[in-house]
Amino acid sequence: MALVCSVLRLWLLAVFVRIVLSWFPATAGGGLARVSDLLGAVTDPVLAPVRRMLPPVRMGGMGLDLSPMVVLLGGSLLLGFIC
């Protein structure tokens, strides 16, 4: 059970780091772009279905994607129940 908890904690950290990295522009081929791509590959299988159910919140001319925050909340609750 400790392994499952550790993996879930690492995955939630990956989601959080992906949120923070989304604030910075990633240039093509740079180190930040590679890290962002890796985090996308790890977190997208869970974020994509949530993103389909929860459309972006309109804020002026842009949209705010709330799916990572919903996944973080759900993952934290799951972590509290099983660990």
C-alpha positions as CSV (number, residue, x, y, z in Angstrom):
1,M,0.0,0.0,0.0
2,A,2.9,2.3,0.7
3,L,4.0,2.0,-3.0
4,V,0.6,3.0,-4.2
5,C,0.6,6.0,-1.9
6,S,4.1,7.1,-3.1
7,V,3.1,6.7,-6.7
8,L,0.0,8.8,-6.2
9,R,1.9,11.5,-4.4
10,L,4.5,11.6,-7.2
11,W,1.7,11.8,-9.8
12,L,0.0,14.6,-7.9
13,L,3.3,16.5,-7.8
14,A,3.6,16.0,-11.6
15,V,0.2,17.6,-12.0
16,F,1.2,20.5,-9.8
17,V,4.5,21.0,-11.6
18,R,2.6,20.9,-14.9
19,I,0.3,23.7,-13.7
20,V,3.3,25.9,-12.7
21,L,5.1,25.2,-16.0
22,S,2.0,26.2,-17.9
23,W,2.7,29.8,-16.8
24,F,6.0,29.9,-18.6
25,P,6.5,29.8,-22.4
26,A,8.2,26.6,-23.5
27,T,10.4,27.2,-26.5
28,A,10.6,24.4,-29.0
29,G,13.5,22.0,-28.4
30,G,14.4,23.6,-25.0
31,G,14.7,21.7,-21.7
32,L,11.5,23.2,-20.4
33,A,9.6,22.0,-23.5
34,R,10.9,18.4,-22.9
35,V,9.9,18.4,-19.3
36,S,6.5,19.9,-20.2
37,D,6.0,17.1,-22.9
38,L,7.0,14.4,-20.4
39,L,4.6,15.8,-17.8
40,G,1.9,16.0,-20.4
41,A,2.4,12.3,-21.3
42,V,2.2,11.3,-17.7
43,T,-0.8,13.4,-16.7
44,D,-3.0,13.6,-19.8
45,P,-4.6,10.2,-19.5
46,V,-6.4,11.5,-16.4
47,L,-6.7,15.1,-17.3
48,A,-8.2,14.6,-20.8
49,P,-11.5,13.0,-19.7
50,V,-12.0,15.6,-17.0
51,R,-11.2,18.3,-19.5
52,R,-13.9,16.9,-21.8
53,M,-16.5,17.0,-19.0
54,L,-15.5,20.4,-17.7
55,P,-15.2,23.2,-20.3
56,P,-12.8,26.1,-19.8
57,V,-14.2,29.0,-17.7
58,R,-14.3,32.1,-19.9
59,M,-12.3,35.0,-18.5
60,G,-12.4,37.9,-21.0
61,G,-10.7,36.7,-24.2
62,M,-9.2,33.6,-22.7
63,G,-10.3,30.4,-21.0
64,L,-9.2,29.0,-17.7
65,D,-8.7,25.2,-17.6
66,L,-9.9,24.0,-14.2
67,S,-9.4,20.3,-14.9
68,P,-5.9,20.1,-13.2
69,M,-7.4,21.7,-10.0
70,V,-10.3,19.2,-10.0
71,V,-7.9,16.3,-10.5
72,L,-5.6,17.6,-7.7
73,L,-8.6,17.9,-5.3
74,G,-9.8,14.4,-6.2
75,G,-6.4,12.9,-5.9
76,S,-5.8,14.6,-2.6
77,L,-9.1,13.2,-1.3
78,L,-8.2,9.7,-2.6
79,L,-4.8,10.0,-1.0
80,G,-6.5,10.9,2.3
81,F,-8.8,7.9,2.1
82,I,-6.2,5.2,1.2
83,C,-3.0,6.4,2.8
